[in-house]
Amino acid sequence: NAGVTQTPKFQVLKTGQSMTLQCAQDMNHNSMYWYRQDPGMGLRLIYYSASEGTTDKGEVPNGYNVSRLNKREFSLRLESAAPSQTSVYFCASSLSTTGGGQPQHFGDGTRLSIL
Amino acid sequence: QKEVEQNSGPLSVPEGAIASLNCTYSDRGSQSFFWYRQYSGKSPELIMSIYSNGDKEDGRFTAQLNKASQYVSLLIRDSQPSDSATYLCAVSATNKLIFGTGTLLAVQP
Protein backbone atom coordinates (compact mmCIF):
# COMPACT_ATOMS: atom_id res chain seq x y z
CA ASN A 1 0.00 0.00 0.00
CA ALA A 2 2.46 2.62 -1.22
CA GLY A 3 0.06 5.54 -1.96
CA VAL A 4 2.00 8.15 -3.96
CA THR A 5 5.61 7.29 -4.78
CA GLN A 6 8.10 9.89 -5.99
CA THR A 7 11.61 9.37 -7.30
CA PRO A 8 14.25 10.52 -6.72
CA LYS A 9 14.10 11.81 -3.13
CA PHE A 10 17.13 14.07 -3.55
CA GLN A 11 18.89 15.48 -6.60
CA VAL A 12 21.60 18.04 -7.29
CA LEU A 13 21.84 19.47 -10.79
CA LYS A 14 23.98 22.01 -12.53
CA THR A 15 22.39 24.95 -14.30
CA GLY A 16 21.27 23.93 -17.77
CA GLN A 17 20.96 20.22 -17.05
CA SER A 18 17.69 18.41 -17.58
CA MET A 19 15.92 15.82 -15.50
CA THR A 20 12.58 14.11 -14.99
CA LEU A 21 10.85 13.64 -11.65
CA GLN A 22 8.75 10.50 -11.56
CA CYS A 23 5.48 10.00 -9.70
CA ALA A 24 3.16 7.01 -9.46
CA GLN A 25 0.01 6.36 -7.42
CA ASP A 26 -1.70 3.07 -6.71
CA MET A 27 -5.05 4.36 -5.42
CA ASN A 28 -6.80 4.52 -8.81
CA HIS A 29 -7.10 8.29 -8.41
CA ASN A 30 -8.16 10.37 -11.38
CA SER A 31 -6.33 13.62 -10.74
CA MET A 32 -2.64 14.13 -10.18
CA TYR A 33 -0.70 17.27 -9.32
CA TRP A 34 2.80 18.66 -9.15
CA TYR A 35 3.53 21.31 -6.53
CA ARG A 36 6.64 23.13 -5.46
CA GLN A 37 7.19 24.39 -1.92
CA ASP A 38 9.54 27.24 -1.14
CA PRO A 39 10.14 28.99 2.20
CA GLY A 40 7.66 31.82 2.71
CA MET A 41 5.79 31.01 -0.51
CA GLY A 42 3.54 28.12 0.42
CA LEU A 43 2.65 25.29 -1.92
CA ARG A 44 2.28 26.42 -5.52
CA LEU A 45 0.72 24.33 -8.28
CA ILE A 46 2.92 23.74 -11.31
CA TYR A 47 0.74 21.46 -13.44
CA TYR A 48 -2.15 19.12 -12.91
CA SER A 49 -3.90 16.35 -14.79
CA ALA A 50 -7.56 15.46 -14.39
CA SER A 51 -7.31 12.27 -16.40
CA GLU A 52 -4.99 10.20 -18.55
CA GLY A 53 -3.89 12.17 -21.57
CA THR A 54 -4.88 15.60 -20.24
CA THR A 55 -2.71 18.17 -18.51
CA ASP A 56 -3.26 21.80 -17.49
CA LYS A 57 -1.06 24.60 -16.30
CA GLY A 58 -1.14 25.70 -12.69
CA GLU A 59 0.20 28.83 -11.04
CA VAL A 60 3.89 28.48 -11.95
CA PRO A 61 4.29 26.33 -15.12
CA ASN A 62 7.19 28.16 -16.78
CA GLY A 63 10.31 26.03 -17.17
CA TYR A 64 8.45 22.75 -16.68
CA ASN A 65 6.74 20.11 -18.79
CA VAL A 66 4.61 17.19 -17.71
CA SER A 67 3.38 13.89 -19.06
CA ARG A 68 0.44 11.84 -17.82
CA LEU A 69 1.70 8.53 -19.13
CA ASN A 70 -1.27 6.52 -17.85
CA LYS A 71 -3.66 6.71 -14.94
CA ARG A 72 -0.95 5.78 -12.47
CA GLU A 73 1.99 7.92 -13.59
CA PHE A 74 2.57 11.65 -13.88
CA SER A 75 6.08 12.93 -14.58
CA LEU A 76 7.57 16.42 -14.33
CA ARG A 77 10.46 17.44 -16.57
CA LEU A 78 12.89 20.31 -16.22
CA GLU A 79 14.38 20.87 -19.67
CA SER A 80 17.07 23.37 -18.68
CA ALA A 81 17.36 23.70 -14.92
CA ALA A 82 17.82 27.14 -13.36
CA PRO A 83 18.80 28.04 -9.76
CA SER A 84 15.30 29.53 -9.29
CA GLN A 85 13.93 25.98 -9.61
CA THR A 86 15.70 24.90 -6.43
CA SER A 87 12.80 23.72 -4.31
CA VAL A 88 10.99 20.80 -2.76
CA TYR A 89 8.67 19.18 -5.29
CA PHE A 90 5.58 17.25 -4.26
CA CYS A 91 3.41 15.02 -6.37
CA ALA A 92 -0.15 14.51 -5.17
CA SER A 93 -3.33 12.78 -6.23
CA SER A 94 -7.07 12.91 -5.63
CA LEU A 95 -10.30 11.23 -6.69
CA SER A 96 -11.47 14.47 -8.33
CA THR A 97 -12.35 14.19 -12.00
CA THR A 98 -11.93 17.91 -12.66
CA GLY A 99 -8.35 18.31 -11.48
CA GLY A 100 -9.09 21.54 -9.70
CA GLY A 101 -9.98 19.94 -6.43
CA GLN A 102 -7.88 19.48 -3.37
CA PRO A 103 -5.03 16.95 -3.34
CA GLN A 104 -5.78 14.13 -0.94
CA HIS A 105 -2.51 12.26 -0.85
CA PHE A 106 1.02 13.56 -1.26
CA GLY A 107 4.25 11.79 -2.08
CA ASP A 108 7.29 12.18 0.17
CA GLY A 109 8.77 14.93 -1.99
CA THR A 110 11.88 15.47 -4.07
CA ARG A 111 14.47 17.89 -2.71
CA LEU A 112 16.07 19.46 -5.76
CA SER A 113 19.10 21.77 -5.69
CA ILE A 114 20.36 23.52 -8.78
CA LEU A 115 23.83 24.99 -8.66
CA GLN B 1 -2.71 41.40 -0.20
CA LYS B 2 -2.05 37.67 -0.28
CA GLU B 3 -4.94 35.52 -1.39
CA VAL B 4 -4.67 33.29 1.68
CA GLU B 5 -2.99 34.64 4.81
CA GLN B 6 -1.82 32.86 7.91
CA ASN B 7 0.32 34.01 10.81
CA SER B 8 3.61 32.13 10.43
CA GLY B 9 3.99 31.68 14.18
CA PRO B 10 5.34 29.91 16.02
CA LEU B 11 2.20 29.48 18.08
CA SER B 12 3.25 27.95 21.37
CA VAL B 13 0.66 26.26 23.60
CA PRO B 14 1.03 24.01 26.66
CA GLU B 15 0.05 20.37 26.45
CA GLY B 16 -3.66 19.89 27.06
CA ALA B 17 -4.61 23.42 25.96
CA ILE B 18 -6.69 24.46 22.96
CA ALA B 19 -4.66 25.60 19.95
CA SER B 20 -6.40 28.09 17.67
CA LEU B 21 -5.10 28.53 14.14
CA ASN B 22 -6.50 31.22 11.89
CA CYS B 23 -6.62 31.88 8.17
CA THR B 24 -8.10 34.74 6.13
CA TYR B 25 -8.78 34.80 2.41
CA SER B 26 -9.46 37.49 -0.15
CA ASP B 27 -11.72 35.85 -2.76
CA ARG B 28 -15.35 36.19 -1.67
CA GLY B 29 -16.31 33.53 -4.21
CA SER B 30 -14.33 30.84 -2.36
CA GLN B 31 -16.38 27.72 -1.77
CA SER B 32 -14.17 25.07 -0.24
CA PHE B 33 -11.70 25.24 2.62
CA PHE B 34 -9.11 22.76 3.79
CA TRP B 35 -6.55 22.27 6.52
CA TYR B 36 -3.38 20.28 5.99
CA ARG B 37 -0.82 19.26 8.59
CA GLN B 38 2.84 19.08 7.66
CA TYR B 39 5.48 17.71 10.00
CA SER B 40 8.98 19.06 9.56
CA GLY B 41 10.65 17.50 6.53
CA LYS B 42 7.51 15.57 5.58
CA SER B 43 4.71 15.95 3.07
CA PRO B 44 1.35 17.65 3.77
CA GLU B 45 -1.54 15.55 5.05
CA LEU B 46 -5.19 16.55 4.55
CA ILE B 47 -6.89 16.65 7.97
CA MET B 48 -10.07 18.72 7.61
CA SER B 49 -12.39 20.16 5.01
CA ILE B 50 -15.30 22.57 5.44
CA TYR B 51 -17.73 23.94 2.91
CA SER B 52 -20.46 25.82 4.77
CA ASN B 53 -20.58 28.41 7.53
CA GLY B 54 -20.32 27.14 11.06
CA ASP B 55 -18.35 24.44 12.81
CA LYS B 56 -17.28 20.98 11.72
CA GLU B 57 -15.85 18.61 14.30
CA ASP B 58 -13.66 15.56 13.77
CA GLY B 59 -12.19 14.10 16.92
CA ARG B 60 -10.03 16.72 18.63
CA PHE B 61 -10.18 18.97 15.56
CA THR B 62 -12.85 21.60 14.84
CA ALA B 63 -12.87 23.68 11.68
CA GLN B 64 -14.81 26.95 11.77
CA LEU B 65 -15.89 28.94 8.73
CA ASN B 66 -17.24 32.48 8.52
CA LYS B 67 -17.70 33.48 4.89
CA ALA B 68 -19.00 36.97 5.72
CA SER B 69 -15.76 37.77 7.54
CA GLN B 70 -13.68 35.66 5.15
CA TYR B 71 -11.91 33.62 7.73
CA VAL B 72 -11.51 29.97 8.54
CA SER B 73 -9.98 28.58 11.70
CA LEU B 74 -8.84 25.26 13.11
CA LEU B 75 -9.15 24.45 16.80
CA ILE B 76 -7.20 21.58 18.29
CA ARG B 77 -8.48 20.51 21.70
CA ASP B 78 -6.32 18.75 24.28
CA SER B 79 -3.19 19.60 22.29
CA GLN B 80 -0.45 16.99 22.35
CA PRO B 81 3.27 17.31 21.57
CA SER B 82 2.58 15.10 18.55
CA ASP B 83 0.40 17.94 17.17
CA SER B 84 3.52 20.08 16.76
CA ALA B 85 3.69 20.77 13.04
CA THR B 86 2.97 23.41 10.42
CA TYR B 87 -0.70 23.76 9.57
CA LEU B 88 -1.54 24.87 6.04
CA CYS B 89 -4.81 26.51 5.13
CA ALA B 90 -6.03 26.04 1.54
CA VAL B 91 -8.92 27.82 -0.13
CA SER B 92 -10.63 26.84 -3.36
CA ALA B 93 -12.41 29.19 -5.76
CA THR B 94 -13.15 28.90 -9.49
CA ASN B 95 -11.38 25.54 -9.77
CA LYS B 96 -8.18 26.89 -8.25
CA LEU B 97 -6.76 25.90 -4.87
CA ILE B 98 -4.53 28.41 -3.09
CA PHE B 99 -2.40 27.52 -0.08
CA GLY B 100 -1.36 29.78 2.73
CA THR B 101 2.23 29.71 3.93
CA GLY B 102 1.30 27.89 7.12
CA THR B 103 1.38 28.40 10.88
CA LEU B 104 3.96 26.58 12.96
CA LEU B 105 2.40 25.10 16.09
CA ALA B 106 4.61 24.07 19.01
CA VAL B 107 2.94 22.14 21.85
CA GLN B 108 5.05 22.30 24.99
CA PRO B 109 5.02 19.19 27.26
Interface residues (C-beta under 8 A of the other chain):
Chain A: G40 M41 G42 L43 R44 L45 F90 T98 G99 G100 G101 Q102 P103 Q104 H105 F106 G107 D108 G109
Chain B: V4 S32 F34 K42 S43 P44 E45 L46 S49 L88 A90 S92 N95 K96 L97 F99 G100 T101 G102
